[in-house]
Amino acid sequence: TGKRLLIIEADPTVRLLAGEALIAAGYHVEPAATAGEAMGRIRAAQGRYDALLIDASLPDKDGYTLLTDIRSIYADIPAVLTVDSNGAPSLDDDRALQVEKPFSTAMILDALVRLGLRDEPIAGENDEY
């Protein structure tokens, strides 16, 4: 069975496209549009996500603050933050990586490999969103 991934992304199109691509790569994907929705899902799942994909620019809270909130409850869930290229803050978290927007499926899969969730990237996943 696929690893469980929570996609926390404000843009519904990006959320849908990233979700479809990650499902095709073998993940079980659940979406959240806001930090509040994400925290509700994480609490309901008792932290049982294999990884998080977090938009750094959520409407109700920035992704860095959300990650800090998540870390206070579940310290070890790997996370990929998708960040704007114009001056993203540095990330001091060995279980999290940043990927610049626009990102491709290959970029996310590579980050998941580096976080230990995949053995190897899947070639040919180059759609950007």
FIMAR-906832 format. One record per atom (N, C-alpha, C, O, CB): residue in three letters; x, y, z. Coordinates in steps of 0.2 Angstrom, whole numbers, padded with zeros to 4 digits, always signed. Glycine has a CB too. Layout:
<atoms>
AlaXYZ ...
</atoms>
This chain:
<atoms>
Thr+0004-0006+0000 Thr+0000+0000+0000 Thr+0004+0006+0000 Thr+0010+0006+0003 Thr-0005+0000+0006 Gly+0002+0012-0003 Gly+0006+0018-0004 Gly+0007+0022+0003 Gly+0003+0021+0007 Gly+0002+0022-0009 Lys+0012+0026+0003 Lys+0013+0030+0009 Lys+0007+0035+0009 Lys+0005+0038+0003 Lys+0020+0033+0008 Arg+0006+0038+0015 Arg+0000+0042+0016 Arg+0003+0049+0016 Arg+0008+0051+0020 Arg-0003+0041+0022 Leu+0001+0054+0011 Leu+0004+0060+0010 Leu-0002+0066+0011 Leu-0007+0065+0008 Leu+0007+0061+0004 Leu-0001+0071+0015 Leu-0006+0076+0016 Leu-0003+0082+0012 Leu+0003+0085+0013 Leu-0007+0078+0023 Ile-0007+0084+0007 Ile-0005+0090+0003 Ile-0009+0096+0006 Ile-0015+0096+0005 Ile-0007+0089-0005 Ile-0005+0101+0008 Ile-0008+0107+0011 Ile-0006+0113+0006 Ile-0001+0115+0006 Ile-0005+0109+0018 Glu-0011+0115+0002 Glu-0010+0119-0004 Glu-0016+0124-0004 Glu-0022+0121-0005 Glu-0008+0115-0010 Ala-0015+0130-0005 Ala-0020+0135-0005 Ala-0023+0135-0012 Ala-0029+0136-0013 Ala-0018+0142-0004 Asp-0019+0134-0017 Asp-0022+0135-0024 Asp-0025+0128-0026 Asp-0022+0123-0026 Asp-0016+0136-0029 Pro-0032+0128-0028 Pro-0035+0122-0029 Pro-0033+0118-0035 Pro-0033+0112-0035 Pro-0043+0123-0030 Thr-0030+0122-0040 Thr-0028+0119-0046 Thr-0021+0115-0045 Thr-0020+0109-0047 Thr-0027+0124-0052 Val-0017+0118-0041 Val-0010+0115-0039 Val-0012+0109-0035 Val-0009+0104-0035 Val-0006+0120-0035 Arg-0016+0110-0030 Arg-0018+0104-0025 Arg-0020+0098-0029 Arg-0018+0093-0028 Arg-0024+0107-0020 Leu-0025+0100-0034 Leu-0027+0094-0038 Leu-0022+0091-0042 Leu-0021+0085-0043 Leu-0033+0097-0043 Leu-0018+0095-0046 Leu-0013+0092-0051 Leu-0007+0089-0047 Leu-0005+0083-0049 Leu-0010+0098-0055 Ala-0005+0092-0041 Ala+0000+0088-0037 Ala-0003+0082-0034 Ala+0001+0077-0034 Ala+0002+0093-0032 Gly-0009+0082-0032 Gly-0012+0076-0029 Gly-0012+0070-0034 Gly-0011+0065-0033 Gly-0019+0077-0027 Glu-0015+0072-0041 Glu-0015+0067-0046 Glu-0008+0064-0048 Glu-0008+0058-0048 Glu-0018+0070-0052 Ala-0003+0068-0048 Ala+0003+0066-0050 Ala+0006+0061-0044 Ala+0009+0056-0046 Ala+0008+0072-0051 Leu+0005+0063-0038 Leu+0008+0059-0032 Leu+0004+0053-0032 Leu+0007+0048-0030 Leu+0007+0063-0026 Ile-0003+0053-0033 Ile-0007+0046-0033 Ile-0004+0042-0039 Ile-0003+0036-0038 Ile-0014+0048-0035 Ala-0002+0045-0045 Ala+0001+0041-0050 Ala+0007+0038-0048 Ala+0010+0033-0051 Ala+0001+0045-0056 Ala+0011+0041-0044 Ala+0018+0039-0041 Ala+0017+0034-0035 Ala+0022+0032-0033 Ala+0022+0045-0039 Gly+0011+0032-0034 Gly+0010+0027-0029 Gly+0008+0029-0021 Gly+0008+0025-0017 Gly+0015+0023-0028 Tyr+0007+0036-0021 Tyr+0005+0039-0014 Tyr-0003+0039-0013 Tyr-0006+0039-0018 Tyr+0008+0046-0013 His-0005+0038-0007 His-0011+0039-0005 His-0012+0046-0002 His-0009+0048+0003 His-0014+0034+0001 Val-0015+0050-0006 Val-0015+0058-0005 Val-0022+0060-0002 Val-0027+0058-0004 Val-0014+0061-0012 Glu-0021+0065+0003 Glu-0027+0068+0006 Glu-0025+0076+0005 Glu-0020+0078+0007 Glu-0028+0066+0013 Pro-0030+0080+0003 Pro-0029+0087+0002 Pro-0032+0091+0008 Pro-0036+0089+0012 Pro-0033+0089-0004 Ala-0028+0097+0009 Ala-0031+0102+0014 Ala-0029+0109+0011 Ala-0024+0110+0008 Ala-0027+0101+0021 Ala-0034+0113+0011 Ala-0033+0120+0008 Ala-0030+0125+0013 Ala-0028+0131+0011 Ala-0040+0122+0005 Thr-0031+0124+0019 Thr-0029+0129+0024 Thr-0025+0126+0030 Thr-0025+0120+0031 Thr-0035+0133+0027 Ala-0021+0130+0034 Ala-0018+0127+0040 Ala-0022+0124+0045 Ala-0021+0119+0047 Ala-0013+0133+0043 Gly-0028+0127+0046 Gly-0033+0125+0050 Gly-0036+0118+0048 Gly-0036+0113+0052 Gly-0039+0130+0051 Glu-0037+0117+0042 Glu-0040+0111+0039 Glu-0034+0105+0040 Glu-0036+0100+0042 Glu-0042+0111+0032 Ala-0028+0107+0039 Ala-0022+0103+0039 Ala-0022+0100+0046 Ala-0021+0094+0048 Ala-0016+0106+0037 Met-0022+0105+0051 Met-0021+0103+0058 Met-0027+0098+0060 Met-0026+0093+0064 Met-0021+0109+0063 Gly-0033+0100+0058 Gly-0038+0095+0059 Gly-0037+0088+0057 Gly-0039+0083+0060 Gly-0045+0098+0057 Arg-0035+0088+0051 Arg-0033+0081+0047 Arg-0028+0077+0051 Arg-0028+0071+0052 Arg-0032+0082+0040 Ile-0023+0081+0053 Ile-0017+0078+0056 Ile-0019+0076+0063 Ile-0017+0070+0065 Ile-0011+0083+0057 Arg-0023+0079+0067 Arg-0025+0077+0073 Arg-0030+0071+0073 Arg-0029+0066+0076 Arg-0029+0083+0077 Ala-0035+0071+0068 Ala-0039+0066+0067 Ala-0035+0059+0065 Ala-0038+0054+0067 Ala-0044+0068+0061 Ala-0030+0060+0061 Ala-0026+0054+0059 Ala-0021+0052+0064 Ala-0017+0048+0063 Ala-0023+0056+0052 Gln-0021+0056+0070 Gln-0016+0055+0075 Gln-0009+0055+0073 Gln-0004+0051+0075 Gln-0017+0048+0079 Gly-0007+0059+0068 Gly-0001+0060+0065 Gly+0001+0055+0060 Gly+0007+0055+0059 Gly+0004+0061+0071 Arg-0003+0050+0058 Arg-0001+0045+0054 Arg-0001+0047+0047 Arg-0004+0043+0043 Arg-0006+0039+0055 Tyr+0003+0052+0045 Tyr+0005+0053+0038 Tyr+0013+0051+0038 Tyr+0017+0052+0042 Tyr+0004+0061+0037 Asp+0014+0049+0032 Asp+0021+0047+0030 Asp+0025+0054+0028 Asp+0031+0054+0029 Asp+0022+0042+0025 Ala+0021+0059+0026 Ala+0025+0065+0024 Ala+0019+0070+0023 Ala+0013+0069+0022 Ala+0029+0064+0017 Leu+0022+0077+0023 Leu+0017+0083+0022 Leu+0020+0087+0016 Leu+0026+0087+0016 Leu+0017+0087+0028 Leu+0016+0089+0012 Leu+0018+0094+0007 Leu+0014+0100+0008 Leu+0008+0101+0008 Leu+0016+0091-0001 Ile+0018+0106+0010 Ile+0015+0112+0013 Ile+0017+0118+0009 Ile+0023+0119+0007 Ile+0018+0113+0020 Asp+0012+0121+0007 Asp+0012+0128+0003 Asp+0015+0133+0009 Asp+0011+0134+0014 Asp+0005+0130+0000 Ala+0020+0136+0007 Ala+0023+0141+0012 Ala+0018+0147+0013 Ala+0018+0151+0017 Ala+0030+0143+0010 Ser+0013+0148+0008 Ser+0009+0154+0008 Ser+0002+0152+0008 Ser-0002+0153+0004 Ser+0010+0158+0001 Leu+0000+0150+0014 Leu-0007+0148+0015 Leu-0011+0154+0017 Leu-0008+0159+0020 Leu-0008+0142+0021 Pro-0018+0154+0016 Pro-0022+0160+0018 Pro-0022+0161+0025 Pro-0023+0167+0027 Pro-0028+0159+0015 Asp-0022+0156+0029 Asp-0024+0158+0036 Asp-0017+0157+0041 Asp-0017+0160+0046 Asp-0028+0153+0039 Lys-0012+0155+0038 Lys-0005+0155+0042 Lys+0000+0153+0037 Lys-0001+0149+0032 Lys-0006+0149+0048 Asp+0006+0156+0038 Asp+0011+0154+0033 Asp+0014+0146+0035 Asp+0013+0144+0040 Asp+0017+0159+0034 Gly+0016+0143+0030 Gly+0018+0136+0030 Gly+0024+0135+0035 Gly+0024+0130+0038 Gly+0021+0134+0024 Tyr+0028+0140+0037 Tyr+0033+0139+0042 Tyr+0030+0139+0049 Tyr+0032+0134+0053 Tyr+0038+0145+0041 Thr+0025+0143+0050 Thr+0022+0143+0057 Thr+0018+0137+0057 Thr+0018+0134+0063 Thr+0017+0149+0057 Leu+0015+0134+0052 Leu+0011+0128+0052 Leu+0016+0122+0054 Leu+0014+0118+0058 Leu+0007+0127+0045 Leu+0021+0122+0051 Leu+0026+0117+0052 Leu+0028+0117+0059 Leu+0029+0111+0062 Leu+0032+0117+0047 Thr+0030+0123+0062 Thr+0031+0123+0069 Thr+0026+0121+0073 Thr+0027+0117+0078 Thr+0033+0131+0071 Asp+0020+0122+0072 Asp+0014+0120+0075 Asp+0013+0112+0075 Asp+0012+0109+0080 Asp+0007+0123+0073 Ile+0015+0109+0069 Ile+0014+0102+0068 Ile+0020+0099+0072 Ile+0019+0094+0075 Ile+0015+0100+0061 Arg+0026+0102+0072 Arg+0032+0099+0075 Arg+0031+0099+0083 Arg+0034+0095+0086 Arg+0038+0103+0074 Ser+0027+0103+0086 Ser+0025+0103+0093 Ser+0021+0097+0095 Ser+0021+0095+0101 Ser+0022+0110+0095 Ile+0018+0094+0090 Ile+0014+0088+0092 Ile+0017+0082+0089 Ile+0017+0077+0092 Ile+0007+0089+0089 Tyr+0019+0082+0083 Tyr+0022+0076+0079 Tyr+0029+0079+0076 Tyr+0029+0081+0071 Tyr+0017+0074+0073 Ala+0034+0077+0080 Ala+0041+0080+0078 Ala+0044+0077+0072 Ala+0048+0080+0069 Ala+0045+0079+0084 Asp+0042+0071+0070 Asp+0046+0067+0065 Asp+0043+0066+0058 Asp+0046+0063+0054 Asp+0047+0060+0068 Ile+0037+0069+0057 Ile+0034+0068+0050 Ile+0038+0072+0045 Ile+0039+0078+0046 Ile+0026+0071+0050 Pro+0041+0069+0040 Pro+0044+0073+0035 Pro+0040+0078+0031 Pro+0034+0076+0030 Pro+0047+0068+0030 Ala+0043+0083+0029 Ala+0039+0089+0026 Ala+0043+0092+0021 Ala+0049+0093+0021 Ala+0037+0094+0031 Val+0039+0093+0015 Val+0042+0097+0010 Val+0038+0104+0009 Val+0032+0104+0008 Val+0041+0093+0003 Leu+0041+0109+0010 Leu+0038+0116+0009 Leu+0039+0119+0002 Leu+0045+0119+0000 Leu+0041+0121+0015 Thr+0034+0121-0001 Thr+0034+0124-0007 Thr+0034+0131-0006 Thr+0030+0134-0003 Thr+0028+0122-0012 Val+0040+0134-0009 Val+0041+0141-0007 Val+0042+0146-0013 Val+0044+0143-0018 Val+0047+0142-0003 Asp+0040+0152-0013 Asp+0041+0157-0018 Asp+0049+0158-0018 Asp+0052+0158-0013 Asp+0038+0164-0017 Ser+0051+0160-0024 Ser+0059+0160-0025 Ser+0061+0167-0022 Ser+0067+0168-0021 Ser+0060+0160-0032 Asn+0057+0172-0021 Asn+0059+0178-0019 Asn+0060+0178-0011 Asn+0055+0181-0007 Asn+0054+0184-0021 Gly+0066+0176-0009 Gly+0067+0177-0002 Gly+0064+0173+0003 Gly+0061+0175+0008 Gly+0066+0184+0000 Ala+0064+0166+0002 Ala+0061+0161+0007 Ala+0066+0161+0013 Ala+0072+0161+0012 Ala+0060+0154+0004 Pro+0063+0161+0019 Pro+0067+0160+0025 Pro+0071+0154+0025 Pro+0068+0149+0022 Pro+0063+0161+0031 Ser+0076+0153+0028 Ser+0080+0147+0029 Ser+0076+0142+0034 Ser+0072+0145+0038 Ser+0087+0148+0031 Leu+0077+0136+0033 Leu+0073+0131+0036 Leu+0078+0127+0041 Leu+0083+0124+0038 Leu+0069+0126+0032 Asp+0077+0127+0047 Asp+0082+0124+0052 Asp+0078+0118+0054 Asp+0076+0117+0060 Asp+0084+0128+0058 Asp+0077+0113+0050 Asp+0073+0107+0052 Asp+0076+0101+0048 Asp+0075+0101+0041 Asp+0066+0108+0051 Asp+0079+0096+0051 Asp+0082+0090+0047 Asp+0077+0086+0044 Asp+0079+0081+0040 Asp+0087+0087+0051 Arg+0071+0086+0046 Arg+0065+0082+0043 Arg+0061+0086+0038 Arg+0056+0084+0036 Arg+0061+0079+0049 Ala+0064+0092+0035 Ala+0060+0096+0031 Ala+0065+0099+0025 Ala+0070+0100+0027 Ala+0056+0101+0034 Leu+0062+0099+0019 Leu+0066+0102+0014 Leu+0061+0107+0010 Leu+0055+0107+0011 Leu+0068+0097+0009 Gln+0064+0112+0007 Gln+0061+0117+0003 Gln+0062+0116-0004 Gln+0067+0114-0007 Gln+0063+0124+0005 Val+0056+0117-0008 Val+0056+0116-0015 Val+0053+0123-0018 Val+0048+0125-0016 Val+0052+0110-0018 Glu+0057+0126-0023 Glu+0054+0132-0026 Glu+0049+0131-0030 Glu+0048+0126-0034 Glu+0060+0136-0029 Lys+0044+0136-0030 Lys+0038+0136-0035 Lys+0041+0140-0041 Lys+0045+0145-0040 Lys+0032+0140-0032 Pro+0039+0138-0047 Pro+0034+0133-0049 Pro+0038+0126-0048 Pro+0044+0126-0050 Pro+0031+0133-0056 Phe+0035+0121-0045 Phe+0039+0115-0044 Phe+0036+0110-0049 Phe+0030+0110-0051 Phe+0038+0113-0037 Ser+0040+0104-0050 Ser+0037+0099-0054 Ser+0036+0093-0050 Ser+0039+0092-0044 Ser+0043+0097-0060 Thr+0033+0088-0053 Thr+0032+0081-0049 Thr+0039+0078-0047 Thr+0040+0076-0042 Thr+0028+0076-0053 Ala+0044+0079-0052 Ala+0050+0076-0051 Ala+0054+0079-0045 Ala+0057+0076-0041 Ala+0055+0077-0057 Met+0053+0086-0044 Met+0056+0090-0039 Met+0053+0087-0032 Met+0057+0087-0027 Met+0055+0097-0040 Ile+0047+0086-0032 Ile+0044+0084-0026 Ile+0046+0077-0024 Ile+0048+0075-0018 Ile+0036+0084-0026 Leu+0046+0072-0029 Leu+0048+0065-0028 Leu+0055+0065-0026 Leu+0057+0061-0022 Leu+0047+0061-0035 Asp+0060+0069-0029 Asp+0067+0070-0027 Asp+0067+0072-0019 Asp+0071+0069-0016 Asp+0070+0075-0031 Ala+0063+0077-0017 Ala+0063+0079-0010 Ala+0061+0073-0006 Ala+0064+0072+0000 Ala+0059+0085-0009 Leu+0056+0069-0008 Leu+0054+0063-0004 Leu+0059+0058-0004 Leu+0060+0055+0001 Leu+0047+0060-0007 Val+0063+0057-0009 Val+0069+0052-0009 Val+0074+0055-0004 Val+0076+0051+0001 Val+0072+0052-0016 Arg+0075+0061-0004 Arg+0080+0064+0001 Arg+0078+0064+0008 Arg+0082+0063+0013 Arg+0082+0071-0001 Leu+0071+0064+0009 Leu+0068+0063+0016 Leu+0068+0056+0018 Leu+0065+0054+0023 Leu+0062+0067+0016 Gly+0069+0051+0013 Gly+0069+0044+0015 Gly+0062+0040+0014 Gly+0061+0035+0016 Gly+0071+0043+0022 Leu+0058+0044+0010 Leu+0051+0041+0008 Leu+0051+0036+0002 Leu+0047+0032+0001 Leu+0046+0046+0008 Arg+0056+0037-0002 Arg+0056+0033-0009 Arg+0063+0031-0009 Arg+0068+0034-0007 Arg+0054+0038-0015 Asp+0064+0025-0013 Asp+0070+0022-0014 Asp+0074+0026-0020 Asp+0080+0027-0020 Asp+0070+0015-0016 Glu+0070+0028-0025 Glu+0073+0032-0031 Glu+0067+0036-0034 Glu+0061+0034-0034 Glu+0076+0027-0036 Pro+0069+0041-0037 Pro+0064+0045-0041 Pro+0061+0042-0047 Pro+0065+0037-0050 Pro+0067+0052-0043 Ile+0056+0044-0049 Ile+0053+0041-0055 Ile+0054+0045-0061 Ile+0053+0051-0061 Ile+0045+0040-0055 Ala+0057+0043-0066 Ala+0059+0047-0072 Ala+0053+0049-0076 Ala+0048+0046-0076 Ala+0064+0043-0077 Gly+0054+0055-0079 Gly+0049+0057-0083 Gly+0043+0061-0080 Gly+0038+0063-0083 Gly+0046+0052-0087 Glu+0043+0063-0074 Glu+0038+0067-0070 Glu+0040+0074-0070 Glu+0043+0076-0066 Glu+0037+0064-0063 Asn+0039+0077-0076 Asn+0041+0084-0077 Asn+0036+0090-0077 Asn+0037+0095-0079 Asn+0045+0085-0083 Asp+0030+0088-0076 Asp+0024+0093-0076 Asp+0026+0098-0070 Asp+0027+0097-0065 Asp+0017+0090-0075 Glu+0025+0105-0072 Glu+0026+0110-0067 Glu+0019+0113-0065 Glu+0015+0114-0069 Glu+0030+0116-0070 Tyr+0019+0115-0059 Tyr+0013+0118-0056 Tyr+0015+0122-0050 Tyr+0011+0125-0047 Tyr+0007+0113-0054 
</atoms>
